[in-house]
Amino acid sequence: MRPWHLHTALGAAGAVTLTTPREGTVLAGVTTTSFVRRAPFLIAWWTERGARVCNYATTGAIDADTLALAILDRAARWLSVADLERELPEWDAVRVRGSVTELLAHGMLHMIGRQAPPEERALATWHGWNPAGGFFHRATRASAWAPVGPGGRPPLVCLQDATTVGQHRPGPRLELPEFERAGSLADTLLARRTWRRFGSRPVSLQELSTILGLSYGVQQWVDIEGERVPLRTSPSGGARHSIEAYVLVLDVDGLAPGTYHYCPDTHALLLVDATTSREDVANLFPAGSGFDSAAALVFATSVFARVQRKYDSPRAYRVVMLEAGHFCQTFCLVATSLGLAPFCTAAFVDDAVERMLGVDGIREAAIYAMGVGSRPEGAVWAPWPDGAEPPIASPPAFAARFSSSDPAPPES
């Protein structure tokens, strides 16, 4: 029996799935004169089965036995297999060689004469962001999603739910005066919802242009400490502006279907692929969200080197996530102000999206998905794609303190 089982680091919803050695791996050919070294992107933790070692660049992981851990511990530098056999006399030489062969097959060791995986070569450019940022980025990728819909429940991982928001703590309390809920900005904020059903009317090219221009377009350039940087409508940590927008056009009046890269300075679309279809989009969202019936989708990617140039700490990975959220909310608010139906989601298949966009998933990776369509005729709320009844709304606790002339909650 093998001393470990190979798994992906994290599957959908944290599931662990059995995989096989990388395609093209040669399991034979390891001799006493072969030189090996530990792969540079390994992290270990302990489970009820013992130690688990993960190559977070390739996302492969093993449940390792004592011999495997001993080999990895000693292989911080190039060593021959004969050296390892001498340094591990408590194990039979044949078993040491077999363990080295398995570790090589599963990407935990490198061997002179074999090229390192492309994911490792790309992740090496992350420098000070590793291991924390690199591990989080690679381990949280998803290749599958469980269907979600009315009545569906995720696994219970926390006893709190949304009704516990803003729990009161001991101490004095000051009730704030009524806040302003009139005007175009307040109307847009109160009307914003995540839509999953869309009307048959195409989105116009002018509407798409407005959404992209106000969400992702460069509004002006400024010189900061000798560097020319863009300013946009959403904040970016350190003015790095790592976020790029790729538009999947499905039903935009005046624009052919396809995948486009938005150029924020020239306010133009660069055609990437003219063959995009709704069937392609459905495969990107396997949870059955209904997003493939939207008129256009936007995938926000991050070019990480722009942030890494200024910030060498892995904490800067949070900045990338926050930036993507800023831009997505701006996107949704602009679409809402136009009377359209926006949505946003992180439930997409990373590899499939990145193949479509032509990015490698490490130097540039998909972070967030959003999209827009027209609102279904007569619909005031569309939380699910299957036409389920809208939820029953009730006012927050503060409404009782305000006058009875307050505007009713928005029906959108």
N, C-alpha and C positions, 0 to 999 in steps of 0.2 A: 504494500500500500504506500502511496506517496505521502511524504510528511506534511503536505499542505494541500489546500484546494485553491485554485485561482479564481478570483472574483473581480468584478469591476469595483471601483472605490465606492461609488454611490450610484444606485439606479434611481428610477422614478420613485418619488416618495420615500427615499432611503432604502429601497429594496436592494438586496444583494443577488446578483445573477451570475451563473456560471458562464465563463468564457473560455476561449482556447488561446494558445500562444499566438503571437503576432504573425500575420501572413508572411511567408517566406522565411520563417525562423528555421535555422538548421540545428537540430538537436544533437547530431553526431559531430565528431571531429574535434572534441575537446581532448587534449593530450596533456602530459605532465609539463610540456614546454609552452603551453598556451598561457598567455598573460592576461589577467583579468583585473578589473577595478570596479568598485561600487558605483552604481549609477548616481548622478549628482542630485536627483530630486526624490529622495526617499524620506518618508515619514513613517514612524511606527507608533502603534497604540495597542492597548491590551483589551481583549474581550474575554468572554467566558471560555472560549476555546484556546486562549493563549495569545501570543503576539501576532499582530497583523501588520504587515509592511506594505506600504503603498508607494508606487512610483507615480506621483501626482502629475507628472508631465504626460504620461501615456494613459493614466487612470487605471492601470492594472494594479491588483493587490493580491497578496498571498497571506494565508495563515501559516506562519513560519515556525519550524521546530528549532530546537537548541542549536543544532548543527548549522542550519541556514543563518541564524543570527550570528553565530561565531564567525562564519565565512564573511558575512557582510561587515562585521566589526573590524576584521583584519584587512579587508580589501579597500581601505581608504586610499591606498596607492597601488600602482601596478605591481602585481605579484604573479609569479608563475603558479600553476596548479601544484607543481612539486613543492614550492615554498609553502603553500597552504597545507599540503599533506604533512610536511615536517612540523609546522606550527600547531597542528591539530592531531597529535599522536594518539589521543584517546579514541579517535574514530578510524575505522578501517579506510584505507586509501581509496578503495573502489567506491565506498559510500561517499567520501568527500568529492570525488570526481563526478559522481552521479548528481549530488546536490548542486555543484557548480553548473552542471549542464542544465538542470531545471531552472536555476536562478538566471542563467543567460537566456533561456527560452522565454522567460516571463518578464524580461526587461529589468531585472534587479541588478545585474552585472553587465559591464561592457567587456568586450574582448578585442585586443589589438587585431586589426584586419577586418573588423565589422564596423560599419558606419553607425553612429548614434542615431536614434529615431528623430525624424524631423520635428516632432513636438518638443523634444529636449533642446534641439538647436534653437528653436524659436523662443522657448521659455528662458533660455540663458540670457536673453536681452533684458529680462525683468530685473536683474541685479538685486538691489536692496529690497524689492517687493517680495522676494522669496525668503523663507518658505510660506509665510502666512498668506500673502496675497495670491501667490501662484496656486497654493493648495486649495484655497477657497474658490478661486476661479475655475479650476479644472474639476474639482470634486462636486460642484453644484450644477454641472451640466446635466441635461436630461435628454434621453432618447425616446421616452414614452411617458404618457400621462394617462391616469385613470379618468374615465368619463365623469363629468360633473354636470349635475342638472337638478331640477326640483326634486326634493326629497332625498338627494344624495348627501351622505355625511362622510367627512374625512375621518381618519382614525383619531380617537380622542387622545390628545397629547397634553392638554391643559384643562384644568377645571374651570377656568374663567371663560366667559364669552363676551360678546359685544355689550351686553347690558351692564357690565361692570366698569365701563369707561368712566373716567373721572371720579373714582370712588372718593368719598369725603375722608379727610384726615382730621385729627383733633386740632383745635385752635380756632382763633377768631375767623369769622367769615364776612366778607363784604360783598353785598349784592350789587352788581354793576348796573348802570343805567341801560336803557334800551339802546341797541345798536342800530345803525342806519341800514335799512333793508330795501331802499328804493334807489333807482338809478341804474344805468346800463351795466356797470360792473357788478353790482349786487344781484341784478336780475340774472346775469350770466352765471355767477357763482352758484346761486340757488337753483338754477335750471340744469346744472351739469349732472349727468348720469352716465353710467356705462351701458351702452346699448348692445344688444345681441341679435336684434332683428332689424331689418332695413327695408326701405321702400323700393319700389321698382324704378323710381326716377333716378337717372344718372346724376352724379355730382358734376357740376360744370367745371370747365377748365379754369374759369375765373375763381370759383370757390376754392379749388385745389391750390391755385396760385396764392390766394390770400392766406390760406392755412399755412403753407410752406414758408411764405415770405415773412409772416409775423411770428412763426414758431422757430424756424431754423435759419432764416436769412440774416446776413450780416447787416446791421443797421448803420454802423460807422466803424472806422479804424482809428486807433489811437496809439501814440508812442508812449510806452511805459518802460522806464529804465533802459532806453536804447533799443527796445524791441517793439515791433509793430504788431499789435494784437487786435483781434476783432471784438466788437461789442454786439451782443444779441439781446433779445428780450428776456432771456432766462439767464440766471447767474451760472458762472463756471468757476470752480475753485482755482485761484491763481491765474484767471483768464486764460486757461490752457485750451479750452474749447476742443476737447477730444471727440465730441459726439459728431457723427456723420449720419445722414438720413438717406435711406434707400426706399424708393417708392414703388410698390407693386400696384400697377394700374389695372383694374378689372372692368370698370364701367364709368369712365370719365368722358363726358361729352366733349369732343374736339381733341382727344388724345388717344392714340392707339394703345391697346393693351400691351403690357410688357413690364419689365423691371428697369427702373431708372435710378441713377445716382443724382441726388440733388446737389447742385453747386451753389453754396450759400452766398458767395461774393457776387457772382454774375446773375444770380436768380434764374438758373437754367436747369434743365434736366438732361443728363447724359444717358443714352440708351445702353443698358447692360445686356439685356436679353429680351428679344421680341416674342418669345414663345410662352410667356407666363399664362396659365389658365387657372380657372377656379379649382380644377382637380388638383393642380400643383399646390395651391394654397391650402386646400383641405388637408393635405398630407403634412403640412407644417404645424397644424393644430389638431392632433389626434384625439384630443379630449372631447371633440364634438361640440365646439363652441358656437358654430354658426358664423364665424368671422369670415369664412370664404364667400359669404353672400354680400359683403360690403362692397363699396365702389372702389376704394383704394386702401391700401395698407402701407404703413411706414415702419421699417425696422431701424431702430437707432443702434448704431454700433459705436464702439469706442476705439480710437487709435491710441493705445496706451502710452506709446513713446512720448506723446505730447505732454502727458502728465509726469511720466518718469523723468523727463528732462529736467524738471524743476524739483520734484519731490521724490526722494529716494526711500522714504519710509513706506511700509506696506499699509499704513493707515490711509495713504492717498487712494487706495482702492475704494475706500468708502466715498471719497470725493467723486469718483467716476459714477458710482451708483446713484449718489445724490443728484449729480448733474443730469443723468438720464431722466430721473424723476421730475426735475424742474422742467425740462423740455417737453416731457410728455404731458404734464398738467397744462402747460401753455397751449400745446396742440389741442387738447380736449376743450379748453375754454374758448379758443378761437373758433373751433368747429361748432360749439354750442351757441356762440354769439351769432353764427350764420344760420341758425335753425336746423342744423344737421345732427346726425346721430353718431357721436364718437365712441370709441372704446379703447381700452388699453389692457395688456395682459403680458405675463411672463411665461405663460404655459405654451411654449413652442419648442420644437425639436431643434436644438442648437446646431447639430451637424447639418441637417437638411437645409436650414435657413442659410447657414454660412456657405454651403456649396452653391446655393442659388445666387448669393450675393458675390461670390468669388473672393471671400476673405478667409484667412487661415484659422481663425478661432483663438489665436494667441496674441499675435501682434495687433490684429484688429478682430473684434468679436462682437456678435450680436448681444445686446444687453436688454432691450425692451422692444415690445411690439405695440403698435397702435394703429388705428384705422378710422375710417369714416364712411358713412353712407347717408342717403336721405332717410328721413323718418317714415315709418309705415303710415299710410293714410289712416287717420282716426286714432292712432295709438298715442297714448300719453305716457306709457311706461313700458319698456321692453326688456325685462331682466333676463329672459331665457329665449333661445331661438325657436322653441316649439309652441309659442303662443300661449303659455300659461298665464293665468289671471295675474294682474299686478298685485303686489303685496298691499296689505292694509296699513295705511300710514297713520301715525299718531304724533301729536306735537311734543316737543321737549318740555322739560319741567319749567323752564323760564317763561314759556308762553303765557302761563296763568298770571304772571306779574304785569304783563304788558296790556295795553288797552284792547278792548274788543274790536277796535277798528283796524287792527293789524291785518295786513294782507294774508290771504290764505296760503298754505304751503303750495309751491309750484307743482303743477301737474306735468312733469316732464322727466 
